[in-house]
Amino acid sequence: MKTLRFTALFFALAYAIVLMHYLSFDHRGKEKKIEESALRMKYVEPSFCFKEKEYKEFAYVQ
Amino acid sequence: MFSKNLIEYAVILLFKDRADHLFSFIIFTFIVSLLSAVLFVSDAIRSDLVDAAKFGPDIVVENTLAGRAYKLNEEDRESIADLAGVSAVEGDVEGYYYFSQQRVWFHLIGDSSLSLREMSIGEGVKEAMKVWHYDDAFNFFSTQGKITLKMLKTESKQTNVLSNDVIFMHPANVRAILGFKVDEYSKLLVTVPNPNEVGDITLKIVQLLPTVKATSKEDIQASYRHLFYYKGGIFMILYWVCTVAFLILLKNQISLAYGEKKKEIAILRSIGYAIKDIIALKFIQNALVAFSAFLLGVWIAYMYVFIFQAPLLRAIFLGSQLGRSVEFTPIVDLNLLFLLFVFSVIPFLAFVIIPSWKIAIADMSEAVR
């Protein structure tokens, strides 16, 4: 039982870090920045920097 | 559900056979963390792109010549503007500039809020320029000669998915560098006030100008939602790695019920353990391994992607030609994680519980011998 309690405590602490990070992330601020950038760019294109076109096609839909 | 003594005995047995269980635990954690990390990275990129596409024009018109992108002109703009239902058509000038010293492409975008001598650059562009000691200004070489622009500011790291390779400058500078005349455009951005008319107008534009490609906002958003090619490339390799690792794991799981373990089950049965107790014992042991490995795998993936910003993996998704200090938006798709849980934990448990049950119901005297 001691082992189980220790394991549960470990995961509780680990996931508390995850939860804290998730909640402390400024989602609204990032959305705003993306909105500003998107409005300036007018037509949004992802900024991928692959050596050749084929590299990109390896990860993304053509 | 299970008695305290049974749980304690299961944990003791788990530690007794720790070598076998540790192997399962490591492989399981590896599979879950690899798949979760890829899901986290793809969800974060997709979410940023879909968010950004919301602010785009209703229809984007691009011209093609022999299958390649080509210029549009003022006549094209006017003919689209004359269509019923179109409220505005804006000509946009943007394109790519090759920085030969560093062998990278910069994306030039017109921004009329900037003066003729200034530019605003993405982080990747800044790093590429810095290598060649362009710290405050950069020289663009065009057919019209050298154009020197001062670096006004660097774009926020938060928008790196969009602006890493981008240089914002006055539209007149973009025209001069890329060789566009005053009445030429790279794209036409069409505004349609009534969303129900967008589809019809898109078709009308293509009928009017047969060489153009007209894409509606909805199509752009859909293309970003389906950006990742799950059936090929990087994902196919990933699935194979995970499938092979999972098969090794399942083989190890089956071996946990045979050999010495078969004797163990037989002894437990002969001293009075019921079949359901033996199954419960195996379930507790393996559920502990599976749940711990799953939770640890997801946790490692979260830390790797959202705190350490996925070193190595991000180069596969975003490219490595320009330096990139990206900030992934924490997006956790619980549906996909649940799916991953169901398809990994259930086979993992089934592959040890079913053989254990088969042994437990068999003739014990033969197993003990």
Interface residues (C-beta under 8 A of the other chain):
Chain A: M1 T3 L4 T7 F11 A14 Y15 I17 V18 H21 Y22 F25 H27 G29 K30 E31 K33 I34 E35 E36 S37 A38 L39 R40 M41 K42 Y43 V44 E45 P46 S47 F48 C49 F50 K51 Y55 K56 E57 F58 A59 Y60 V61 Q62
Chain B: K4 I7 E8 V11 F15 I45 D48 L49 D51 A52 A53 K54 F55 G56 P57 V60 E90 D92 E94 V104 W105 H107 I109 D111 S113 G122 G124 E155 S156 Q158 T159 N160 V161 L162 S163 N164 D165 V166 F168 K187 L189 I220 S223 Y224 H226 L227 F228 Y229 G233 I234 L288 S292 L295 L296 W299 Y302 M303 F306 I307 I316 F317 L318 G319 S320 Q321 L322 R324 E327 T329 P330 V332
